[in-house]
């Protein structure tokens, strides 16, 4: 059992998919299933409505490796947690592997049953920390090589120093720099790169949180639906 957690855009999905691809290269006969927790929930609900319980169990329990993304979203979903608990136990008893991702460590996932939380902590818990300056620069260098885009190391350092939030925004900034210079058809320099970075900073400053944004963040953190928060229910988990 492996639980990988990190902030949005830290590369969790890429990592667990790479685990699956790596295992397939070594053992092509391995049965691997990758799903998001949302897909798991939707499949489970559909199987109940359509009377496909056995089909659901066969799909999720007859695998050698289950990769499940964003497990925090099953928090508060009692029936889904119940089904995942039994799926997890079945795979564990068969000595199969389960790798999960989350945006926080298992003990910090709200509305998660204690029995599931304890099982998530049975194996290895991996924290994907934000990339440091050297790592961000190395990522940019690799992306430039992949895109056959030539840029001085000094400019790469400038971009790496400016974008510190996550890898997704880092690559987005590089893509904008590449597009700008290819459109203008000239080699990047300090002034041009600084200009592109300033437009990104301006865009970030213009973003203001709306009530819907705030409710969405709260709903995500506590693992409840937007409709639940806006509804009239006074259940403890919502109140």
C-alpha positions in Angstrom: 0.0 0.0 0.0 1.3 3.4 -1.0 -0.3 6.8 -0.3 1.1 9.7 -2.2 0.1 13.2 -1.2 1.0 16.7 -2.4 -0.5 20.0 -3.5 -2.4 20.6 -6.7 -0.1 20.4 -9.7 2.7 18.6 -7.9 2.7 15.7 -10.3 0.9 13.0 -8.3 -1.1 11.7 -11.2 1.9 11.6 -13.5 3.8 9.6 -10.8 1.2 6.9 -10.2 0.6 6.5 -13.9 4.4 6.1 -14.4 4.3 3.4 -11.7 1.7 1.6 -13.8 3.6 2.0 -17.0 6.9 0.9 -15.4 5.3 -2.3 -14.0 3.8 -3.1 -17.4 7.2 -2.8 -19.0 8.6 -5.3 -16.6 5.6 -7.6 -16.5 3.2 -7.1 -19.5 0.8 -9.6 -18.1 0.1 -7.6 -15.0 -3.5 -6.5 -14.6 -3.6 -2.8 -13.7 -6.5 -0.4 -13.2 -6.2 3.3 -12.9 -9.3 5.4 -11.9 -10.1 8.6 -10.1 -12.1 8.4 -6.9 -14.9 10.2 -8.7 -14.9 7.4 -11.3 -14.9 4.7 -8.6 -17.9 6.5 -6.9 -19.8 6.8 -10.2 -19.2 3.2 -11.1 -20.3 2.1 -7.7 -23.5 4.1 -7.8 -24.3 2.9 -11.4 -23.7 -0.7 -10.4 -26.3 -0.4 -7.6 -28.9 1.3 -9.8 -28.4 -1.1 -12.7 -27.9 -4.3 -10.6 -24.3 -4.8 -11.7 -22.8 -5.4 -8.3 -20.9 -8.5 -9.4 -19.5 -6.8 -12.5 -18.3 -3.9 -10.3 -16.6 -6.2 -7.9 -14.9 -8.2 -10.7 -13.6 -5.0 -12.3 -12.0 -3.6 -9.1 -11.0 -6.7 -7.2 -9.5 -8.9 -9.9 -6.4 -6.7 -10.5 -2.8 -6.9 -9.5 -2.5 -3.2 -9.0 -5.2 -0.6 -8.3 -4.2 3.0 -8.9 -6.7 5.4 -7.5 -6.4 9.2 -7.8 -7.7 11.9 -5.4 -8.9 9.5 -2.8 -9.8 12.5 -0.6 -13.0 12.9 -2.5 -14.6 9.8 -1.0 -14.6 11.6 2.3 -18.2 12.0 3.5 -19.5 9.4 1.0 -20.5 6.6 3.4 -21.5 3.9 1.0 -18.6 4.6 -1.3 -16.2 4.3 1.7 -17.9 1.1 2.7 -17.4 -0.4 -0.8 -13.8 0.8 -1.0 -13.1 -0.6 2.4 -14.1 -4.1 1.2 -12.3 -3.7 -2.1 -9.1 -2.6 -0.3 -9.4 -5.6 2.1 -9.9 -8.1 -0.7 -6.9 -6.8 -2.6 -4.7 -6.7 0.5 -5.7 -10.3 1.4 -4.7 -11.4 -2.1 -1.4 -9.6 -1.6 -2.2 -7.2 -4.4 -0.9 -3.6 -4.6 -2.9 -0.4 -4.0 -1.4 3.1 -4.8 -3.5 6.2 -3.9 -3.0 9.9 -4.3 -4.4 12.7 -2.1 -3.9 16.4 -1.7 -3.2 15.8 2.0 -2.0 13.0 4.3 -4.6 10.3 5.3 -4.9 11.6 8.8 -5.9 15.0 7.5 -8.7 13.8 5.2 -12.0 15.0 6.7 -15.1 12.8 7.0 -13.0 9.7 6.4 -13.8 6.6 8.4 -11.2 5.7 11.0 -11.0 2.1 9.6 -10.1 3.4 6.2 -7.7 6.0 7.5 -5.8 3.3 9.5 -5.6 1.1 6.4 -4.3 3.9 4.3 -1.5 4.3 6.8 -0.5 0.7 6.8 2.0 1.1 4.0 4.3 3.8 2.8 3.2 7.4 2.9 5.0 9.7 0.4 5.0 13.5 0.6 5.6 15.2 -2.7 7.1 18.5 -1.6 7.1 21.6 -3.7 10.1 21.5 -6.1 13.1 23.6 -5.1 14.9 26.0 -7.3 17.3 23.5 -8.8 14.5 21.0 -9.5 12.3 23.7 -11.2 15.3 24.7 -13.4 15.9 21.1 -14.3 12.2 20.6 -15.3 12.3 23.8 -17.5 15.5 22.6 -19.1 14.0 19.2 -19.9 10.8 20.7 -21.3 12.8 23.1 -23.5 14.7 20.1 -24.9 11.4 18.2 -25.5 10.1 21.2 -27.4 13.4 21.9 -29.2 13.3 25.4 -27.8 16.7 27.1 -27.2 16.9 29.4 -24.2 19.9 30.5 -22.1 20.4 28.9 -18.7 20.4 32.3 -17.1 16.8 32.9 -18.4 15.8 29.4 -17.2 17.0 30.4 -13.8 14.9 33.6 -14.0 11.7 31.7 -14.8 12.4 29.1 -12.1 12.9 31.9 -9.5 9.6 33.6 -10.6 7.3 30.6 -10.6 7.4 28.8 -7.3 3.8 27.6 -6.9 3.6 24.3 -8.7 4.9 22.4 -11.7 1.7 23.0 -13.7 2.1 26.8 -13.5 5.8 26.5 -14.2 5.2 24.6 -17.5 2.3 27.0 -18.3 4.7 29.9 -18.0 7.3 28.2 -20.2 4.7 27.5 -22.9 3.7 31.1 -22.9 7.3 32.2 -23.3 7.8 29.8 -26.1 4.6 30.9 -27.9 5.5 34.6 -27.5 9.0 34.2 -29.0 8.0 31.9 -31.8 5.2 34.3 -32.8 7.6 37.2 -32.7 10.3 35.1 -34.3 13.2 36.2 -32.1 15.5 34.7 -29.5 14.5 35.1 -25.8 16.4 37.7 -23.8 16.1 39.1 -20.3 13.7 41.9 -21.3 11.3 39.7 -23.3 11.2 36.9 -20.7 10.6 39.5 -18.0 7.8 41.0 -20.1 6.0 37.6 -20.4 6.5 36.9 -16.7 5.0 40.3 -15.8 1.8 39.5 -17.8 1.4 36.3 -15.8 1.8 38.2 -12.5 -0.7 40.7 -13.7 -3.2 37.9 -14.5 -2.8 36.4 -11.1 -3.3 39.7 -9.4 -6.6 40.2 -11.4 -8.0 37.0 -10.0 -10.3 37.7 -7.1 -12.1 35.0 -5.1 -15.9 34.9 -5.7 -18.3 33.4 -3.1 -18.6 30.4 -5.4 -14.8 30.0 -5.3 -14.8 30.1 -1.5 -17.6 27.6 -1.2 -15.9 25.3 -3.7 -12.7 25.4 -1.7 -14.5 24.7 1.6 -16.5 21.9 -0.1 -13.3 20.3 -1.4 -11.5 20.6 1.9 -14.3 18.9 3.9 -15.2 16.4 1.2 -18.8 17.5 0.7 -20.8 18.5 -2.3 -21.7 22.1 -3.3 -25.4 21.2 -3.2 -25.0 19.8 0.3 -23.5 23.1 1.6 -26.2 25.1 -0.1 -29.0 22.8 1.0 -31.2 22.9 4.1 -29.8 19.8 5.8 -28.3 20.3 9.3 -26.4 17.1 9.5 -23.3 17.3 11.7 -20.9 16.7 8.9 -22.4 19.8 7.1 -23.0 22.0 10.1 
